[in-house]
Amino acid sequence: MGRDRFDIHLSVPLVLEYEDVLLRELPNLAIDATDVQDFIDFHCTVATHHQIFFLWRPYLKDPKDDMILELAVKAECDSVATYNTRDFAGIERFGISAVTPAVFLKSIGALP
């Protein structure tokens, strides 16, 4: 699954956000609600779970991105993989970089 290359970290707010977005996008996806729940359940099973007890909000432009930053700090992540790297400007202050999924996959050797 990749556990030897990277770890997945989750918090309750992030799981709820994933579920909300996936269910909202169901008309645009080739999956159904059962597949979404299976996806969420799988990630909850393999991820490291974190409770967040500190908030710096607002720090980033989008409050939903702030919860990702808080989780990344709590989990001591090196990077956040996102298509919206510009929205994470300034997270370097916390020792975390924002990288695209392709850059992340290259960094772990999963892409040439």
MODELLER restraints for C-alpha pairs under 7 A, 6 or more apart:
rsr = mdl.restraints
at = mdl.atoms
rsr.add(forms.Gaussian(group=physical.xy_distance, feature=features.Distance(at['CA:5:A'], at['CA:108:A']), mean=6.10, stdev=0.5))
rsr.add(forms.Gaussian(group=physical.xy_distance, feature=features.Distance(at['CA:8:A'], at['CA:47:A']), mean=4.79, stdev=0.5))
rsr.add(forms.Gaussian(group=physical.xy_distance, feature=features.Distance(at['CA:8:A'], at['CA:48:A']), mean=6.22, stdev=0.5))
rsr.add(forms.Gaussian(group=physical.xy_distance, feature=features.Distance(at['CA:9:A'], at['CA:47:A']), mean=5.28, stdev=0.5))
rsr.add(forms.Gaussian(group=physical.xy_distance, feature=features.Distance(at['CA:9:A'], at['CA:48:A']), mean=4.81, stdev=0.5))
rsr.add(forms.Gaussian(group=physical.xy_distance, feature=features.Distance(at['CA:9:A'], at['CA:49:A']), mean=5.97, stdev=0.5))
rsr.add(forms.Gaussian(group=physical.xy_distance, feature=features.Distance(at['CA:9:A'], at['CA:75:A']), mean=6.84, stdev=0.5))
rsr.add(forms.Gaussian(group=physical.xy_distance, feature=features.Distance(at['CA:10:A'], at['CA:47:A']), mean=6.27, stdev=0.5))
rsr.add(forms.Gaussian(group=physical.xy_distance, feature=features.Distance(at['CA:10:A'], at['CA:48:A']), mean=6.21, stdev=0.5))
rsr.add(forms.Gaussian(group=physical.xy_distance, feature=features.Distance(at['CA:10:A'], at['CA:49:A']), mean=5.04, stdev=0.5))
rsr.add(forms.Gaussian(group=physical.xy_distance, feature=features.Distance(at['CA:10:A'], at['CA:50:A']), mean=6.14, stdev=0.5))
rsr.add(forms.Gaussian(group=physical.xy_distance, feature=features.Distance(at['CA:11:A'], at['CA:49:A']), mean=5.79, stdev=0.5))
rsr.add(forms.Gaussian(group=physical.xy_distance, feature=features.Distance(at['CA:11:A'], at['CA:50:A']), mean=5.14, stdev=0.5))
rsr.add(forms.Gaussian(group=physical.xy_distance, feature=features.Distance(at['CA:11:A'], at['CA:51:A']), mean=6.09, stdev=0.5))
rsr.add(forms.Gaussian(group=physical.xy_distance, feature=features.Distance(at['CA:11:A'], at['CA:71:A']), mean=6.82, stdev=0.5))
rsr.add(forms.Gaussian(group=physical.xy_distance, feature=features.Distance(at['CA:19:A'], at['CA:40:A']), mean=6.94, stdev=0.5))
rsr.add(forms.Gaussian(group=physical.xy_distance, feature=features.Distance(at['CA:22:A'], at['CA:36:A']), mean=6.63, stdev=0.5))
rsr.add(forms.Gaussian(group=physical.xy_distance, feature=features.Distance(at['CA:23:A'], at['CA:33:A']), mean=6.65, stdev=0.5))
rsr.add(forms.Gaussian(group=physical.xy_distance, feature=features.Distance(at['CA:26:A'], at['CA:32:A']), mean=6.55, stdev=0.5))
rsr.add(forms.Gaussian(group=physical.xy_distance, feature=features.Distance(at['CA:52:A'], at['CA:71:A']), mean=6.77, stdev=0.5))
rsr.add(forms.Gaussian(group=physical.xy_distance, feature=features.Distance(at['CA:52:A'], at['CA:74:A']), mean=6.97, stdev=0.5))
rsr.add(forms.Gaussian(group=physical.xy_distance, feature=features.Distance(at['CA:55:A'], at['CA:70:A']), mean=6.85, stdev=0.5))
rsr.add(forms.Gaussian(group=physical.xy_distance, feature=features.Distance(at['CA:57:A'], at['CA:66:A']), mean=6.50, stdev=0.5))
rsr.add(forms.Gaussian(group=physical.xy_distance, feature=features.Distance(at['CA:58:A'], at['CA:66:A']), mean=6.98, stdev=0.5))
rsr.add(forms.Gaussian(group=physical.xy_distance, feature=features.Distance(at['CA:59:A'], at['CA:66:A']), mean=6.44, stdev=0.5))
rsr.add(forms.Gaussian(group=physical.xy_distance, feature=features.Distance(at['CA:60:A'], at['CA:66:A']), mean=5.83, stdev=0.5))
rsr.add(forms.Gaussian(group=physical.xy_distance, feature=features.Distance(at['CA:60:A'], at['CA:87:A']), mean=6.92, stdev=0.5))
rsr.add(forms.Gaussian(group=physical.xy_distance, feature=features.Distance(at['CA:60:A'], at['CA:88:A']), mean=6.55, stdev=0.5))
rsr.add(forms.Gaussian(group=physical.xy_distance, feature=features.Distance(at['CA:61:A'], at['CA:87:A']), mean=6.53, stdev=0.5))
rsr.add(forms.Gaussian(group=physical.xy_distance, feature=features.Distance(at['CA:73:A'], at['CA:94:A']), mean=6.95, stdev=0.5))
rsr.add(forms.Gaussian(group=physical.xy_distance, feature=features.Distance(at['CA:77:A'], at['CA:96:A']), mean=6.59, stdev=0.5))
rsr.add(forms.Gaussian(group=physical.xy_distance, feature=features.Distance(at['CA:78:A'], at['CA:95:A']), mean=6.88, stdev=0.5))
rsr.add(forms.Gaussian(group=physical.xy_distance, feature=features.Distance(at['CA:78:A'], at['CA:96:A']), mean=4.95, stdev=0.5))
rsr.add(forms.Gaussian(group=physical.xy_distance, feature=features.Distance(at['CA:78:A'], at['CA:97:A']), mean=6.46, stdev=0.5))
rsr.add(forms.Gaussian(group=physical.xy_distance, feature=features.Distance(at['CA:79:A'], at['CA:96:A']), mean=4.98, stdev=0.5))
rsr.add(forms.Gaussian(group=physical.xy_distance, feature=features.Distance(at['CA:79:A'], at['CA:97:A']), mean=4.56, stdev=0.5))
rsr.add(forms.Gaussian(group=physical.xy_distance, feature=features.Distance(at['CA:79:A'], at['CA:98:A']), mean=5.60, stdev=0.5))
rsr.add(forms.Gaussian(group=physical.xy_distance, feature=features.Distance(at['CA:79:A'], at['CA:99:A']), mean=6.78, stdev=0.5))
rsr.add(forms.Gaussian(group=physical.xy_distance, feature=features.Distance(at['CA:80:A'], at['CA:97:A']), mean=6.29, stdev=0.5))
rsr.add(forms.Gaussian(group=physical.xy_distance, feature=features.Distance(at['CA:80:A'], at['CA:98:A']), mean=4.87, stdev=0.5))
rsr.add(forms.Gaussian(group=physical.xy_distance, feature=features.Distance(at['CA:80:A'], at['CA:99:A']), mean=6.20, stdev=0.5))
rsr.add(forms.Gaussian(group=physical.xy_distance, feature=features.Distance(at['CA:81:A'], at['CA:98:A']), mean=6.05, stdev=0.5))
rsr.add(forms.Gaussian(group=physical.xy_distance, feature=features.Distance(at['CA:81:A'], at['CA:99:A']), mean=5.04, stdev=0.5))
rsr.add(forms.Gaussian(group=physical.xy_distance, feature=features.Distance(at['CA:81:A'], at['CA:100:A']), mean=5.32, stdev=0.5))
rsr.add(forms.Gaussian(group=physical.xy_distance, feature=features.Distance(at['CA:81:A'], at['CA:101:A']), mean=5.18, stdev=0.5))
rsr.add(forms.Gaussian(group=physical.xy_distance, feature=features.Distance(at['CA:81:A'], at['CA:104:A']), mean=6.41, stdev=0.5))
rsr.add(forms.Gaussian(group=physical.xy_distance, feature=features.Distance(at['CA:82:A'], at['CA:98:A']), mean=6.74, stdev=0.5))
rsr.add(forms.Gaussian(group=physical.xy_distance, feature=features.Distance(at['CA:82:A'], at['CA:99:A']), mean=6.09, stdev=0.5))
rsr.add(forms.Gaussian(group=physical.xy_distance, feature=features.Distance(at['CA:82:A'], at['CA:100:A']), mean=5.05, stdev=0.5))
rsr.add(forms.Gaussian(group=physical.xy_distance, feature=features.Distance(at['CA:82:A'], at['CA:101:A']), mean=6.04, stdev=0.5))
rsr.add(forms.Gaussian(group=physical.xy_distance, feature=features.Distance(at['CA:83:A'], at['CA:100:A']), mean=5.27, stdev=0.5))
rsr.add(forms.Gaussian(group=physical.xy_distance, feature=features.Distance(at['CA:83:A'], at['CA:101:A']), mean=6.86, stdev=0.5))
rsr.add(forms.Gaussian(group=physical.xy_distance, feature=features.Distance(at['CA:85:A'], at['CA:98:A']), mean=5.37, stdev=0.5))
rsr.add(forms.Gaussian(group=physical.xy_distance, feature=features.Distance(at['CA:85:A'], at['CA:99:A']), mean=6.14, stdev=0.5))
rsr.add(forms.Gaussian(group=physical.xy_distance, feature=features.Distance(at['CA:85:A'], at['CA:100:A']), mean=6.74, stdev=0.5))
rsr.add(forms.Gaussian(group=physical.xy_distance, feature=features.Distance(at['CA:88:A'], at['CA:98:A']), mean=6.30, stdev=0.5))
rsr.add(forms.Gaussian(group=physical.xy_distance, feature=features.Distance(at['CA:91:A'], at['CA:97:A']), mean=6.50, stdev=0.5))
rsr.add(forms.Gaussian(group=physical.xy_distance, feature=features.Distance(at['CA:105:A'], at['CA:111:A']), mean=5.60, stdev=0.5))
rsr.add(forms.Gaussian(group=physical.xy_distance, feature=features.Distance(at['CA:106:A'], at['CA:112:A']), mean=6.12, stdev=0.5))
